[in-house]
Amino acid sequence: MTDHGLVEYAIRRAAADRALELALLAWVEQLPSIRIQHNGIGGSARLSGLVVQARDVHGGLHWHSAKTELPIPRQLPQPAAGFVGRGTELDSLDAWVTTHWLLVVNGPAGVGKTGLLLAWAARRAADYPDGQLYADLRGHGPGEPAGPAETLGGFLRAFGVERIPADPAEAAALWRSVTAGRRVLVLLDNVVTAAQVRQLLPGAPGALVVVASRFRLTGLGVDGAAFLPLGLLDESASEEVLAHRIGSGRTGAEPEAARELAAHCGGLALALSVVAARVAARPRMSLADAAAALERESGRLAALRLAGESAVQGALDASCAGLSELPGRLYHLMGLLPFADFGAAECAALAGLDLATAEDLLDVLAEANLVEELGDGRYRCHDLVRLHAAGRARHLEPAGEREDALRRVLEWYLATCSAAERVLTPNHATQRRDVRRPLPPAPFAESDRTAALAWLDARRGHLAAAVRTAEAHAWDGLVWQLADAMHPLFLRLRAHELGSAVHESGLAAARREGDPAALARMLTDTATRLYNLGRGERAMPLFQEALAAALAGGEPKAQGQALHGIGRIHHAAGRLDEAQDCFERALRLRLAVGYQRGAALTRMTLAEIAVARGRPDLAVPELLLAQRTLTELGEPYEAARALAHLGRARTVLGDHAAAAEALERAVELFRAAGSLYWEGRTLELLGELAEARDDPERASAHYRESLARYQRMGAPDAERLRSTVERLAGAQPQAGPPG
């Protein structure tokens, strides 16, 4: 085969895989007869992705390549500057990584496991150019440990996968596929069991997983793990850490006092950090005075418990004694937070402060090494620090004050999530919100859809924790209202890993509270989630119950919502008569109450049925009206869906030019809205249009682009479309394999 034929074959094979595409580019650059160049494109030519010019190209050129380049995550927190005191352990990790792909560092709380691994990973990051990922599995934090679905969802989204399978086994399989052939480093912190780790293991050689745990996790030995028990720092290493943190001049001037300070810390890295921060903040204090103060605060610490709380308790008590009233109160209230990381807004709500004061107090606590800065205005506490703070809260705050502080934080999350709901799905934001007091503002503008969606994405785990916390305190109104306000998270970001637990909690809370409108909303939202997961048989009784409740309560809008859902289930099952009857009833109800958005959505479903019945001529006017209504209402995402359906109807009618115009405009709108699934679906419809025009080459290109988007999301449509791509590939002349 010639070089040019080999390139043509390789491009077809690489079209749906960015990693292959990049490898191909490097290979092509070495071929003397091939030129890689940037070309000026004129006329009707359309190019995307990798373009190889082999000699001269004449005539109209249409080249499509599936652009599937994945982002490269860089999630590792910054290690402590100038990490010292663990040279032997760093050397051991360097040696073991040459023969093992799974490393477990275990040791008592506060001994410095995470600090060691972060320092080591920072030195080895260049060995893992395809990404470095970090997850705190919360084995010892507030609330429940992180489940595999939550962690896998975060990892997959870091690689640009938008639709995460609800089933953990499917998500784990997708994770292995995404990481296959990629050199990635994964750091798992605060692990409790070997089972937490196994579903998070990448799918190919070249990856490395490092684990920090208080437990030995010997069960991971069958997975090929190497184990590094991390002991307490010896006297010399402890003094080295203190000298680095407070200055060798001060420790050199008072070596005996420095040794006494180090001894008080019991060889625990966390205790050393806290003590060093306190001493460094007091440059005029002698080390002897600092050691004496620590002795008075904590008593003698020779009998160190295995978990390490004794030394840390003494160091933290001493640090808290040096705080003034406001930062001290914020510190112990932080122990009530149901999640590991937080920002100034959460702290302001927690302590009833304004945002600027909360920011100032967090600076004070960070200076005292009681909180750790993560960047972007976020902070976290070591789990032992959090336990210490919670203990002080129980001792210093009455129970009523503690509950009120916690409720303020949950109300802030409800208010902020509701603000995102109003920005992203304004027609859904109709239920009451029990926010009883002024709170810090949302961290995004009321008109900024991108920022609102990004906040929901980044805080999905916090919102789920807020639901669980409200449920544990029997705050039923907050439970269902949080679940309701999270609607855009499930609609736009397909947060299936959270959906089941959140909706079940919300539905149960609405039943307990007895508000008919809340119950109808929770029934329809829960049923809609089940339908979107392909579980129509489980969704149907919930929609029917919602319809009965809406009829009993005289709620025509809720009746229309339930009927629309029932119609979708009938439609998916091929029962077109029953579906059409439900949709027509829903349309009448929605028009009667002036719910124009809902009416437009129902018109789209009636248009789909008309196309399925072979009457696309009846579908076109419904879709034109729906698209115009949704555009006027400021609903670009739904208006784009109407355009996509319009393009399909016109394809069936044979009006190919108008179909192309509608579909290409829909692709642009979905791309702007960040809707990867519907971008892929519309590209698939463009492939169907190309087939109708008897253009299999262009159809194949569109299908490959669509497939790439489905694969990136983990959408079940990928398997269906893959057979279409293979069918077209088999029908076209193929160059032979290399060689």
VENMOZI-V737487 format. One record per residue. N is the residue number from 0. PHI is phi as a letter, one per 40 degrees, with the letter a starting at -180 (NA if undefined). Layout:
n->N phi->PHI
n->N phi->PHI
//
This chain:
n->0 phi->NA
n->1 phi->c
n->2 phi->d
n->3 phi->c
n->4 phi->c
n->5 phi->c
n->6 phi->c
n->7 phi->c
n->8 phi->c
n->9 phi->c
n->10 phi->c
n->11 phi->c
n->12 phi->c
n->13 phi->c
n->14 phi->d
n->15 phi->b
n->16 phi->b
n->17 phi->c
n->18 phi->c
n->19 phi->c
n->20 phi->c
n->21 phi->c
n->22 phi->c
n->23 phi->c
n->24 phi->d
n->25 phi->c
n->26 phi->c
n->27 phi->c
n->28 phi->c
n->29 phi->c
n->30 phi->c
n->31 phi->c
n->32 phi->c
n->33 phi->b
n->34 phi->b
n->35 phi->b
n->36 phi->a
n->37 phi->c
n->38 phi->b
n->39 phi->c
n->40 phi->b
n->41 phi->b
n->42 phi->g
n->43 phi->c
n->44 phi->c
n->45 phi->b
n->46 phi->b
n->47 phi->a
n->48 phi->g
n->49 phi->c
n->50 phi->b
n->51 phi->b
n->52 phi->c
n->53 phi->b
n->54 phi->f
n->55 phi->c
n->56 phi->b
n->57 phi->b
n->58 phi->g
n->59 phi->c
n->60 phi->b
n->61 phi->b
n->62 phi->b
n->63 phi->b
n->64 phi->b
n->65 phi->c
n->66 phi->c
n->67 phi->b
n->68 phi->c
n->69 phi->c
n->70 phi->c
n->71 phi->b
n->72 phi->c
n->73 phi->b
n->74 phi->c
n->75 phi->c
n->76 phi->c
n->77 phi->c
n->78 phi->c
n->79 phi->c
n->80 phi->c
n->81 phi->g
n->82 phi->d
n->83 phi->b
n->84 phi->g
n->85 phi->b
n->86 phi->c
n->87 phi->c
n->88 phi->c
n->89 phi->c
n->90 phi->c
n->91 phi->c
n->92 phi->c
n->93 phi->d
n->94 phi->c
n->95 phi->c
n->96 phi->c
n->97 phi->c
n->98 phi->b
n->99 phi->b
n->100 phi->b
n->101 phi->b
n->102 phi->b
n->103 phi->b
n->104 phi->b
n->105 phi->b
n->106 phi->i
n->107 phi->c
n->108 phi->c
n->109 phi->g
n->110 phi->c
n->111 phi->h
n->112 phi->c
n->113 phi->c
n->114 phi->d
n->115 phi->c
n->116 phi->c
n->117 phi->c
n->118 phi->c
n->119 phi->c
n->120 phi->c
n->121 phi->c
n->122 phi->c
n->123 phi->b
n->124 phi->d
n->125 phi->c
n->126 phi->c
n->127 phi->b
n->128 phi->c
n->129 phi->c
n->130 phi->i
n->131 phi->b
n->132 phi->b
n->133 phi->b
n->134 phi->a
n->135 phi->c
n->136 phi->c
n->137 phi->f
n->138 phi->c
n->139 phi->b
n->140 phi->c
n->141 phi->c
n->142 phi->g
n->143 phi->c
n->144 phi->c
n->145 phi->c
n->146 phi->c
n->147 phi->c
n->148 phi->c
n->149 phi->c
n->150 phi->c
n->151 phi->c
n->152 phi->d
n->153 phi->c
n->154 phi->c
n->155 phi->c
n->156 phi->c
n->157 phi->c
n->158 phi->c
n->159 phi->g
n->160 phi->c
n->161 phi->c
n->162 phi->b
n->163 phi->c
n->164 phi->d
n->165 phi->c
n->166 phi->c
n->167 phi->d
n->168 phi->c
n->169 phi->c
n->170 phi->c
n->171 phi->c
n->172 phi->c
n->173 phi->c
n->174 phi->c
n->175 phi->c
n->176 phi->c
n->177 phi->c
n->178 phi->c
n->179 phi->d
n->180 phi->g
n->181 phi->b
n->182 phi->c
n->183 phi->b
n->184 phi->b
n->185 phi->b
n->186 phi->b
n->187 phi->b
n->188 phi->b
n->189 phi->f
n->190 phi->c
n->191 phi->b
n->192 phi->b
n->193 phi->c
n->194 phi->c
n->195 phi->c
n->196 phi->c
n->197 phi->d
n->198 phi->c
n->199 phi->b
n->200 phi->c
n->201 phi->c
n->202 phi->b
n->203 phi->a
n->204 phi->d
n->205 phi->h
n->206 phi->c
n->207 phi->b
n->208 phi->b
n->209 phi->b
n->210 phi->b
n->211 phi->b
n->212 phi->a
n->213 phi->c
n->214 phi->b
n->215 phi->c
n->216 phi->f
n->217 phi->c
n->218 phi->c
n->219 phi->c
n->220 phi->c
n->221 phi->c
n->222 phi->c
n->223 phi->g
n->224 phi->c
n->225 phi->b
n->226 phi->b
n->227 phi->b
n->228 phi->c
n->229 phi->b
n->230 phi->c
n->231 phi->c
n->232 phi->c
n->233 phi->c
n->234 phi->d
n->235 phi->c
n->236 phi->c
n->237 phi->c
n->238 phi->c
n->239 phi->c
n->240 phi->c
n->241 phi->c
n->242 phi->c
n->243 phi->c
n->244 phi->c
n->245 phi->b
n->246 phi->h
n->247 phi->c
n->248 phi->c
n->249 phi->c
n->250 phi->c
n->251 phi->c
n->252 phi->c
n->253 phi->b
n->254 phi->c
n->255 phi->c
n->256 phi->c
n->257 phi->c
n->258 phi->c
n->259 phi->c
n->260 phi->d
n->261 phi->c
n->262 phi->c
n->263 phi->c
n->264 phi->c
n->265 phi->g
n->266 phi->g
n->267 phi->c
n->268 phi->c
n->269 phi->c
n->270 phi->c
n->271 phi->c
n->272 phi->c
n->273 phi->c
n->274 phi->c
n->275 phi->c
n->276 phi->c
n->277 phi->c
n->278 phi->c
n->279 phi->c
n->280 phi->c
n->281 phi->b
n->282 phi->c
n->283 phi->c
n->284 phi->c
n->285 phi->c
n->286 phi->c
n->287 phi->c
n->288 phi->c
n->289 phi->c
n->290 phi->c
n->291 phi->c
n->292 phi->c
n->293 phi->c
n->294 phi->c
n->295 phi->c
n->296 phi->c
n->297 phi->b
n->298 phi->g
n->299 phi->c
n->300 phi->b
n->301 phi->c
n->302 phi->c
n->303 phi->c
n->304 phi->c
n->305 phi->d
n->306 phi->c
n->307 phi->g
n->308 phi->c
n->309 phi->c
n->310 phi->c
n->311 phi->c
n->312 phi->d
n->313 phi->c
n->314 phi->c
n->315 phi->c
n->316 phi->d
n->317 phi->c
n->318 phi->c
n->319 phi->c
n->320 phi->c
n->321 phi->c
n->322 phi->c
n->323 phi->c
n->324 phi->c
n->325 phi->c
n->326 phi->c
n->327 phi->c
n->328 phi->c
n->329 phi->c
n->330 phi->d
n->331 phi->c
n->332 phi->c
n->333 phi->c
n->334 phi->c
n->335 phi->c
n->336 phi->c
n->337 phi->c
n->338 phi->a
n->339 phi->c
n->340 phi->b
n->341 phi->a
n->342 phi->b
n->343 phi->c
n->344 phi->c
n->345 phi->c
n->346 phi->c
n->347 phi->c
n->348 phi->c
n->349 phi->d
n->350 phi->b
n->351 phi->g
n->352 phi->b
n->353 phi->c
n->354 phi->c
n->355 phi->c
n->356 phi->c
n->357 phi->c
n->358 phi->c
n->359 phi->c
n->360 phi->c
n->361 phi->c
n->362 phi->c
n->363 phi->c
n->364 phi->c
n->365 phi->c
n->366 phi->c
n->367 phi->c
n->368 phi->g
n->369 phi->c
n->370 phi->b
n->371 phi->b
n->372 phi->c
n->373 phi->b
n->374 phi->g
n->375 phi->f
n->376 phi->g
n->377 phi->b
n->378 phi->b
n->379 phi->a
n->380 phi->b
n->381 phi->d
n->382 phi->c
n->383 phi->c
n->384 phi->c
n->385 phi->c
n->386 phi->c
n->387 phi->c
n->388 phi->c
n->389 phi->c
n->390 phi->c
n->391 phi->c
n->392 phi->c
n->393 phi->c
n->394 phi->c
n->395 phi->b
n->396 phi->b
n->397 phi->c
n->398 phi->d
n->399 phi->c
n->400 phi->c
n->401 phi->c
n->402 phi->c
n->403 phi->c
n->404 phi->c
n->405 phi->c
n->406 phi->c
n->407 phi->d
n->408 phi->c
n->409 phi->c
n->410 phi->c
n->411 phi->c
n->412 phi->c
n->413 phi->c
n->414 phi->c
n->415 phi->c
n->416 phi->c
n->417 phi->c
n->418 phi->c
n->419 phi->c
n->420 phi->c
n->421 phi->c
n->422 phi->c
n->423 phi->c
n->424 phi->b
n->425 phi->d
n->426 phi->c
n->427 phi->c
n->428 phi->c
n->429 phi->b
n->430 phi->c
n->431 phi->c
n->432 phi->b
n->433 phi->c
n->434 phi->b
n->435 phi->c
n->436 phi->a
n->437 phi->c
n->438 phi->b
n->439 phi->d
n->440 phi->c
n->441 phi->c
n->442 phi->c
n->443 phi->a
n->444 phi->c
n->445 phi->c
n->446 phi->b
n->447 phi->c
n->448 phi->c
n->449 phi->c
n->450 phi->c
n->451 phi->c
n->452 phi->c
n->453 phi->c
n->454 phi->c
n->455 phi->d
n->456 phi->c
n->457 phi->c
n->458 phi->b
n->459 phi->d
n->460 phi->c
n->461 phi->c
n->462 phi->c
n->463 phi->c
n->464 phi->c
n->465 phi->c
n->466 phi->c
n->467 phi->c
n->468 phi->c
n->469 phi->c
n->470 phi->c
n->471 phi->c
n->472 phi->c
n->473 phi->f
n->474 phi->c
n->475 phi->c
n->476 phi->d
n->477 phi->c
n->478 phi->c
n->479 phi->c
n->480 phi->c
n->481 phi->c
n->482 phi->d
n->483 phi->c
n->484 phi->c
n->485 phi->c
n->486 phi->d
n->487 phi->c
n->488 phi->c
n->489 phi->c
n->490 phi->c
n->491 phi->c
n->492 phi->b
n->493 phi->f
n->494 phi->c
n->495 phi->c
n->496 phi->c
n->497 phi->b
n->498 phi->d
n->499 phi->c
n->500 phi->c
n->501 phi->c
n->502 phi->c
n->503 phi->c
n->504 phi->c
n->505 phi->c
n->506 phi->c
n->507 phi->c
n->508 phi->c
n->509 phi->c
n->510 phi->c
n->511 phi->c
n->512 phi->c
n->513 phi->g
n->514 phi->c
n->515 phi->d
n->516 phi->c
n->517 phi->c
n->518 phi->c
n->519 phi->c
n->520 phi->c
n->521 phi->c
n->522 phi->c
n->523 phi->c
n->524 phi->c
n->525 phi->c
n->526 phi->c
n->527 phi->c
n->528 phi->c
n->529 phi->c
n->530 phi->c
n->531 phi->c
n->532 phi->c
n->533 phi->g
n->534 phi->b
n->535 phi->c
n->536 phi->c
n->537 phi->c
n->538 phi->c
n->539 phi->d
n->540 phi->c
n->541 phi->c
n->542 phi->c
n->543 phi->c
n->544 phi->c
n->545 phi->c
n->546 phi->c
n->547 phi->c
n->548 phi->c
n->549 phi->c
n->550 phi->c
n->551 phi->c
n->552 phi->c
n->553 phi->g
n->554 phi->b
n->555 phi->c
n->556 phi->c
n->557 phi->c
n->558 phi->c
n->559 phi->c
n->560 phi->c
n->561 phi->c
n->562 phi->c
n->563 phi->c
n->564 phi->c
n->565 phi->c
n->566 phi->c
n->567 phi->c
n->568 phi->c
n->569 phi->d
n->570 phi->c
n->571 phi->c
n->572 phi->c
n->573 phi->g
n->574 phi->c
n->575 phi->c
n->576 phi->c
n->577 phi->c
n->578 phi->c
n->579 phi->c
n->580 phi->c
n->581 phi->c
n->582 phi->c
n->583 phi->c
n->584 phi->c
n->585 phi->c
n->586 phi->c
n->587 phi->c
n->588 phi->c
n->589 phi->c
n->590 phi->c
n->591 phi->c
n->592 phi->c
n->593 phi->g
n->594 phi->c
n->595 phi->c
n->596 phi->c
n->597 phi->c
n->598 phi->c
n->599 phi->c
n->600 phi->c
n->601 phi->c
n->602 phi->d
n->603 phi->c
n->604 phi->c
n->605 phi->c
n->606 phi->c
n->607 phi->d
n->608 phi->c
n->609 phi->c
n->610 phi->c
n->611 phi->c
n->612 phi->c
n->613 phi->g
n->614 phi->b
n->615 phi->c
n->616 phi->c
n->617 phi->c
n->618 phi->c
n->619 phi->d
n->620 phi->c
n->621 phi->c
n->622 phi->c
n->623 phi->c
n->624 phi->c
n->625 phi->c
n->626 phi->c
n->627 phi->c
n->628 phi->c
n->629 phi->c
n->630 phi->c
n->631 phi->c
n->632 phi->c
n->633 phi->g
n->634 phi->b
n->635 phi->c
n->636 phi->c
n->637 phi->c
n->638 phi->c
n->639 phi->c
n->640 phi->c
n->641 phi->c
n->642 phi->c
n->643 phi->c
n->644 phi->c
n->645 phi->c
n->646 phi->c
n->647 phi->c
n->648 phi->c
n->649 phi->c
n->650 phi->c
n->651 phi->c
n->652 phi->c
n->653 phi->g
n->654 phi->c
n->655 phi->c
n->656 phi->c
n->657 phi->c
n->658 phi->c
n->659 phi->c
n->660 phi->c
n->661 phi->c
n->662 phi->c
n->663 phi->c
n->664 phi->c
n->665 phi->c
n->666 phi->d
n->667 phi->c
n->668 phi->c
n->669 phi->c
n->670 phi->c
n->671 phi->c
n->672 phi->c
n->673 phi->g
n->674 phi->c
n->675 phi->c
n->676 phi->c
n->677 phi->c
n->678 phi->c
n->679 phi->c
n->680 phi->c
n->681 phi->c
n->682 phi->c
n->683 phi->c
n->684 phi->c
n->685 phi->c
n->686 phi->c
n->687 phi->c
n->688 phi->c
n->689 phi->c
n->690 phi->c
n->691 phi->c
n->692 phi->c
n->693 phi->g
n->694 phi->b
n->695 phi->c
n->696 phi->c
n->697 phi->c
n->698 phi->d
n->699 phi->c
n->700 phi->c
n->701 phi->c
n->702 phi->c
n->703 phi->c
n->704 phi->c
n->705 phi->c
n->706 phi->d
n->707 phi->c
n->708 phi->c
n->709 phi->c
n->710 phi->c
n->711 phi->c
n->712 phi->c
n->713 phi->g
n->714 phi->c
n->715 phi->c
n->716 phi->c
n->717 phi->c
n->718 phi->c
n->719 phi->c
n->720 phi->c
n->721 phi->d
n->722 phi->c
n->723 phi->c
n->724 phi->c
n->725 phi->c
n->726 phi->c
n->727 phi->c
n->728 phi->c
n->729 phi->c
n->730 phi->c
n->731 phi->b
n->732 phi->c
n->733 phi->b
n->734 phi->c
n->735 phi->c
n->736 phi->c
n->737 phi->d
n->738 phi->g
//
